[in-house]
């Protein structure tokens, strides 16, 4: 709770609390579709930027996105782990709807299906140049690679950067980490020294793509592999923070944002570009000082309590959407695709999606609530919680817990209880964002309302916890099937 209070103090200090009666310039200025830059960090928590309470380092460029745009304070990643979160982001679907669960390993035979339509594919049909720099993690075989799913360019890694001895699952599972240029492996064994240049290289690629597409609408998906462990930083930021290596990494990521904003200004594209910034899930807490902060929320990555999925979400489009606004409406990564579709006036994917457009909020209607509920799925297909308004109902379930264990240090992981029997309960996220006080007994009507929402989810998407298969799930892609 203390960290959350500090967040509000930070926001007051920065002078970016929402103002009343703002109106959007979208209708006047949107003569052509905007460029779009989607920045997706890996394992950054809610409390890892200055305006939400980060200490020992500052993130002025990320803060600038908030001062010149909208900060969504109740945003959820599509799921609390890498591949599933990215699948939801790019398709607008709950990831379990399209068969993507967990984090796809280097031996996985599945990936994103070619029957699903990504943001890149939608924008490519509208004449956009498209690129991804950084981490993909939706399948590493050629059929799953980004250039087969709407991207003109890919420079980056096919899965997480933790091909190293200290992964909790064991080092015998992981081969060398490859670096791709489109469909070709240009470096079959990325070294730690190579990784120190990742943030810089992916930023430079982004800047170059902006400059060469000044006359053409573009979509860039900058998926930084950091601050996922193992942490690496270039010499220009090594030792610069008071928060050790994690702070150094966050300072370099903030530098990356600054380079992008500077390039947009220099090319005259800052008023023609929508910049989106968020994280794939919360921090990997058992890595201790090499992990981020949840800002006071409960648990972290891999857990459906708030610390696992509630992360910062910023949108900035100068001269168009309102500036200096905090939006408390419910939102998720699955809403980004339909929002973009709405902005560029493109058709939605033919297959059912789960996201809703946030455009009314971007147009200045701060009372709009496009999303009224959210489903927290995890493991293969377990519905572990649902949210409506400020209420969250957590169902009894086995899950990962970081609590009660000594956390790791300097890159070494601490222990985790991988099968903790959570008892569940009803939580009021307005008065109890840390999810510590079960108020189900005093609010039976609320419990019943949320149970009805859960039943709708189970009919559609299923639920392993109640042995319900659902009827709305689709298959992922399979290698050589």
HELIX and SHEET records of a PDB file:
HELIX    1   1 UNK A    2  UNK A   14  1                                  13    
HELIX    2   2 UNK A   26  UNK A   29  1                                   4    
HELIX    3   3 UNK A   50  UNK A   52  5                                   3    
HELIX    4   4 UNK A   60  UNK A   67  1                                   8    
HELIX    5   5 UNK A   82  UNK A   91  1                                  10    
HELIX    6   6 UNK A   95  UNK A   98  5                                   4    
HELIX    7   7 UNK A  119  UNK A  125  1                                   7    
HELIX    8   8 UNK A  142  UNK A  144  5                                   3    
HELIX    9   9 UNK A  146  UNK A  148  5                                   3    
HELIX   10  10 UNK A  171  UNK A  173  5                                   3    
HELIX   11  11 UNK A  192  UNK A  195  1                                   4    
HELIX   12  12 UNK A  198  UNK A  212  1                                  15    
HELIX   13  13 UNK A  244  UNK A  266  1                                  23    
HELIX   14  14 UNK A  270  UNK A  272  5                                   3    
HELIX   15  15 UNK A  285  UNK A  290  5                                   6    
HELIX   16  16 UNK A  306  UNK A  309  1                                   4    
HELIX   17  17 UNK A  335  UNK A  344  1                                  10    
HELIX   18  18 UNK A  359  UNK A  362  1                                   4    
HELIX   19  19 UNK A  444  UNK A  461  1                                  18    
HELIX   20  20 UNK A  464  UNK A  466  5                                   3    
SHEET    1   A10 UNK A 184  UNK A 187  0                                        
SHEET    2   A10 UNK A 179  UNK A 181 -1                                        
SHEET    3   A10 UNK A 153  UNK A 157 -1                                        
SHEET    4   A10 UNK A 129  UNK A 135  1                                        
SHEET    5   A10 UNK A 218  UNK A 223  1                                        
SHEET    6   A10 UNK A  35  UNK A  41  1                                        
SHEET    7   A10 UNK A 273  UNK A 279  1                                        
SHEET    8   A10 UNK A 313  UNK A 316 -1                                        
SHEET    9   A10 UNK A  70  UNK A  76 -1                                        
SHEET   10   A10 UNK A 325  UNK A 332  1                                        
SHEET    1   B 2 UNK A 110  UNK A 111  0                                        
SHEET    2   B 2 UNK A 477  UNK A 478 -1                                        
SHEET    1   C 4 UNK A 373  UNK A 378  0                                        
SHEET    2   C 4 UNK A 382  UNK A 388 -1                                        
SHEET    3   C 4 UNK A 391  UNK A 394 -1                                        
SHEET    4   C 4 UNK A 425  UNK A 428 -1                                        
SHEET    1   D 2 UNK A 397  UNK A 401  0                                        
SHEET    2   D 2 UNK A 417  UNK A 422 -1                                        
END                                                                             
